[in-house]
Amino acid sequence: MAFAFMSGKAAALGGIFSNHLTPGTHRRVFGYHRMLSKRFPFAIYYDLHKNEIRIWRVLDCRRDPHWLKLQLTRGRKL
């Protein structure tokens, strides 16, 4: 059940890119492209790999900048 829920969320995020924006045109922050939400205080951090968009994190922009950096750099070398 959780897998089906997350699959639906991933498809919805993919629709954001395919319907409204050109991937890779967003400002790079901590090594990732960052797309800011217009309606909510969230940012989608993603990377491009061949023909794929790989979403790394969706983070609340109201958090401490140090915490945001930690979340983005954890598990990946810049």
Backbone as ProteinMPNN parsed JSONL, in Angstrom:
{"seq_chain_A": "MAFAFMSGKAAALGGIFSNHLTPGTHRRVFGYHRMLSKRFPFAIYYDLHKNEIRIWRVLDCRRDPHWLKLQLTRGRKL", "coords_chain_A": {"N_chain_A": [[0.828, -1.189, 0.0], [1.931, 1.292, 0.807], [3.876, 1.556, -1.149], [2.338, 1.888, -3.481], [1.14, 4.328, -2.882], [3.398, 6.07, -2.779], [4.301, 5.739, -5.39], [2.319, 7.011, -6.816], [2.743, 9.617, -5.939], [5.286, 10.127, -6.981], [4.707, 10.061, -9.693], [3.073, 12.291, -9.86], [4.896, 14.348, -9.23], [6.583, 14.089, -11.411], [4.869, 15.0, -13.378], [4.824, 17.713, -12.848], [7.238, 18.646, -13.866], [7.096, 17.836, -16.584], [4.833, 19.095, -17.6], [4.99, 21.866, -17.137], [7.561, 23.004, -16.924], [11.017, 23.348, -17.923], [13.301, 20.94, -17.337], [16.393, 21.276, -15.581], [16.881, 23.937, -15.928], [16.815, 25.389, -13.675], [18.223, 27.174, -10.873], [21.312, 26.105, -9.472], [21.918, 24.618, -6.361], [23.957, 23.678, -3.789], [24.902, 21.647, -5.437], [22.662, 20.586, -6.697], [19.81, 21.003, -8.852], [17.386, 23.442, -8.101], [14.008, 23.76, -7.639], [11.612, 26.019, -6.847], [8.551, 25.983, -5.091], [5.56, 27.583, -6.05], [3.268, 27.854, -4.642], [3.517, 26.754, -2.079], [5.8, 26.717, 0.757], [8.088, 25.14, -0.175], [10.89, 23.416, -1.604], [12.056, 21.685, -4.438], [14.636, 19.591, -4.889], [16.697, 18.444, -7.367], [18.352, 16.292, -9.761], [19.814, 15.755, -12.96], [20.094, 12.897, -14.948], [21.213, 11.416, -17.674], [18.404, 10.764, -19.473], [16.72, 11.114, -17.364], [15.005, 12.517, -14.55], [16.08, 12.918, -11.391], [14.842, 13.071, -8.314], [16.083, 14.373, -5.398], [15.582, 15.503, -2.84], [12.696, 16.898, -1.195], [12.166, 19.755, 0.36], [11.323, 21.778, 3.213], [11.352, 25.184, 3.004], [11.337, 26.888, 5.136], [12.935, 25.988, 7.12], [15.997, 25.951, 9.069], [18.853, 27.225, 7.406], [21.302, 25.839, 7.717], [20.449, 23.271, 8.443], [19.095, 22.576, 6.102], [21.25, 22.448, 4.296], [22.656, 20.317, 5.4], [20.837, 18.222, 4.955], [20.878, 18.1, 2.199], [23.514, 17.502, 1.533], [24.057, 15.148, 2.809], [24.98, 11.835, 2.409], [26.032, 12.168, -0.104], [28.792, 13.206, -1.998], [29.978, 16.43, -2.715]], "CA_chain_A": [[0.0, 0.0, 0.0], [2.818, 2.466, 0.841], [4.533, 1.654, -2.453], [1.365, 2.46, -4.422], [0.996, 5.735, -2.518], [4.591, 6.794, -3.208], [4.345, 5.715, -6.854], [1.422, 8.083, -7.255], [3.405, 10.895, -5.652], [6.373, 10.285, -7.946], [4.092, 10.4, -10.983], [2.609, 13.681, -9.765], [6.071, 15.215, -9.328], [7.023, 14.045, -12.797], [3.963, 15.851, -14.131], [5.223, 19.102, -12.63], [8.309, 18.949, -14.807], [6.739, 17.633, -17.983], [3.741, 19.955, -18.043], [5.151, 23.298, -16.916], [8.917, 23.516, -16.823], [12.101, 22.665, -18.601], [14.263, 20.479, -16.327], [17.782, 21.687, -15.724], [16.988, 25.386, -16.086], [16.749, 26.0, -12.35], [19.479, 27.492, -10.193], [21.931, 24.989, -8.752], [22.199, 24.887, -4.955], [24.617, 22.51, -3.189], [25.094, 20.616, -6.444], [21.386, 20.131, -7.25], [18.895, 22.007, -9.363], [16.36, 23.711, -7.091], [12.774, 24.338, -8.136], [10.802, 26.509, -5.741], [7.109, 25.897, -5.266], [4.93, 28.903, -6.033], [2.117, 27.852, -3.745], [3.898, 26.323, -0.739], [7.213, 27.055, 1.037], [8.918, 23.962, -0.369], [11.778, 23.391, -2.766], [12.369, 20.361, -4.954], [16.037, 19.507, -5.309], [16.779, 17.333, -8.308], [19.518, 16.192, -10.623], [19.533, 15.125, -14.247], [20.984, 11.784, -15.297], [20.798, 10.984, -19.019], [17.054, 11.266, -19.763], [15.934, 10.991, -16.133], [15.044, 13.524, -13.49], [16.171, 12.21, -10.111], [14.525, 13.97, -7.202], [16.897, 14.015, -4.241], [14.859, 15.895, -1.633], [11.688, 17.949, -1.197], [12.425, 20.303, 1.691], [10.615, 22.974, 3.68], [12.258, 26.338, 2.952], [11.293, 27.638, 6.399], [13.904, 25.391, 8.035], [17.301, 26.58, 9.217], [19.705, 26.948, 6.246], [22.3, 24.813, 8.049], [19.74, 21.994, 8.376], [18.86, 22.305, 4.684], [22.522, 22.034, 3.708], [22.932, 18.972, 5.916], [19.951, 17.279, 4.264], [21.271, 18.008, 0.782], [24.856, 16.947, 1.371], [24.12, 13.837, 3.454], [24.95, 10.706, 1.502], [26.568, 12.475, -1.42], [29.919, 14.122, -2.009], [29.825, 17.524, -3.672]], "C_chain_A": [[0.875, 1.256, 0.0], [3.501, 2.662, -0.507], [3.606, 2.302, -3.474], [1.181, 3.946, -4.155], [2.18, 6.541, -3.035], [4.726, 6.799, -4.732], [3.467, 6.811, -7.426], [2.035, 9.451, -7.042], [4.519, 11.153, -6.653], [5.819, 10.673, -9.308], [3.614, 11.842, -10.984], [3.775, 14.649, -9.88], [6.616, 15.233, -10.749], [6.165, 14.925, -13.681], [4.296, 17.322, -13.988], [6.265, 19.493, -13.659], [7.818, 18.885, -16.248], [5.689, 18.615, -18.476], [4.064, 21.447, -18.002], [6.569, 23.833, -17.071], [9.902, 22.727, -17.664], [13.124, 22.243, -17.553], [15.671, 20.967, -16.63], [17.965, 23.186, -15.869], [16.99, 26.114, -14.75], [18.14, 26.222, -11.763], [20.005, 26.272, -9.441], [22.299, 25.442, -7.338], [22.75, 23.604, -4.354], [24.702, 21.347, -4.173], [23.831, 20.084, -7.091], [20.645, 21.299, -7.872], [17.807, 22.192, -8.314], [15.167, 24.392, -7.75], [11.933, 24.742, -6.937], [9.322, 26.388, -6.079], [6.521, 27.306, -5.203], [3.829, 28.989, -4.993], [2.471, 27.539, -2.291], [5.371, 26.628, -0.512], [8.144, 25.843, 0.94], [9.764, 24.117, -1.62], [12.023, 21.939, -3.141], [13.798, 20.41, -5.465], [16.178, 18.263, -6.172], [18.067, 17.401, -9.109], [19.085, 15.522, -11.919], [20.564, 14.045, -14.509], [20.472, 11.181, -16.591], [19.428, 11.581, -19.31], [16.141, 11.204, -18.545], [16.073, 12.227, -15.269], [15.039, 12.743, -12.188], [15.964, 13.207, -8.982], [15.274, 13.475, -5.977], [16.156, 14.321, -2.947], [13.765, 16.904, -1.984], [11.725, 18.495, 0.221], [11.638, 21.584, 1.952], [11.599, 24.142, 3.756], [12.262, 27.162, 4.244], [12.282, 27.095, 7.43], [15.194, 26.191, 8.049], [18.185, 26.241, 8.013], [20.775, 25.891, 6.503], [21.671, 23.423, 7.963], [19.491, 21.604, 6.921], [20.132, 21.794, 4.015], [22.88, 20.614, 4.137], [22.103, 17.925, 5.181], [20.382, 17.053, 2.816], [22.623, 17.347, 0.587], [25.001, 15.562, 2.003], [24.005, 12.734, 2.409], [25.481, 10.977, 0.118], [27.729, 13.469, -1.29], [29.69, 15.189, -3.059], [31.087, 17.745, -4.446]], "O_chain_A": [[0.587, 2.198, -0.739], [3.686, 3.792, -0.957], [4.03, 3.162, -4.245], [1.077, 4.738, -5.091], [1.991, 7.584, -3.662], [5.218, 7.773, -5.301], [3.83, 7.461, -8.406], [1.866, 10.347, -7.869], [4.68, 12.279, -7.125], [6.391, 11.516, -9.998], [3.733, 12.538, -11.992], [3.661, 15.67, -10.559], [7.059, 16.273, -11.236], [6.663, 15.532, -14.629], [4.072, 18.1, -14.915], [6.176, 20.564, -14.259], [8.097, 19.783, -17.042], [5.661, 18.936, -19.664], [3.474, 22.22, -18.755], [6.745, 25.024, -17.328], [9.645, 21.59, -18.06], [13.757, 23.101, -16.937], [16.081, 21.057, -17.788], [19.098, 23.663, -15.927], [17.15, 27.334, -14.709], [19.101, 25.54, -12.12], [19.239, 25.51, -8.852], [22.905, 26.496, -7.143], [22.097, 22.562, -4.398], [24.585, 20.187, -3.776], [23.911, 19.211, -7.956], [20.829, 22.448, -7.469], [17.354, 21.223, -7.705], [15.298, 25.462, -8.344], [11.581, 23.903, -6.107], [8.901, 26.656, -7.204], [6.948, 28.124, -4.387], [3.497, 30.076, -4.519], [1.798, 28.01, -1.374], [6.123, 26.783, -1.474], [8.899, 25.56, 1.87], [9.414, 24.837, -2.555], [12.178, 21.077, -2.277], [14.121, 21.182, -6.367], [15.819, 17.162, -5.754], [18.765, 18.414, -9.132], [18.088, 14.799, -11.948], [21.761, 14.254, -14.315], [19.435, 10.519, -16.614], [19.304, 12.803, -19.387], [14.919, 11.237, -18.684], [17.11, 12.89, -15.256], [14.103, 11.993, -11.912], [16.804, 14.072, -8.731], [15.131, 12.324, -5.564], [16.109, 13.48, -2.049], [13.89, 17.663, -2.945], [11.366, 17.801, 1.171], [11.335, 22.355, 1.041], [12.576, 24.081, 4.502], [13.108, 28.04, 4.415], [12.446, 27.683, 8.499], [15.45, 27.001, 7.159], [18.261, 25.073, 7.631], [21.118, 25.128, 5.6], [22.302, 22.493, 7.46], [19.655, 20.442, 6.548], [20.096, 20.824, 3.258], [23.349, 19.811, 3.33], [22.612, 16.862, 4.827], [20.263, 15.95, 2.284], [22.849, 16.695, -0.432], [25.989, 14.875, 1.745], [23.057, 12.701, 1.624], [25.398, 10.113, -0.755], [27.638, 14.45, -0.553], [29.255, 14.888, -4.171], [31.141, 18.63, -5.3]]}, "name": "protein", "num_of_chains": 1, "seq": "MAFAFMSGKAAALGGIFSNHLTPGTHRRVFGYHRMLSKRFPFAIYYDLHKNEIRIWRVLDCRRDPHWLKLQLTRGRKL"}
